[in-house]
Amino acid sequence: MQLVKCKYRIKCELGACGNRADYSLLPARSGIRSILHVCEPCLTELSALISEELGEKEGK
């Protein structure tokens, strides 16, 4: 999986966010329709949620 700067003028695809996408998440071995385009605020929030969830699992 790769996280790259978004080359296109496209909206963030998370929820009802209307921001312009700053990053593209490219899953390994999948087609172009699998790419997730996200803005920086959504990526930051998603990162915090993932860190919190993984931290809880490691502590158990």
Sequence and secondary structure as in RCSB ss.txt:
>XXXX:A:sequence
MQLVKCKYRIKCELGACGNRADYSLLPARSGIRSILHVCEPCLTELSALISEELGEKEGK
>XXXX:A:secstr
 EEEE  S  B  STT  SB  EEEE TT  GGG EEE HHHHHHHHHHHHHHHHHHHH 
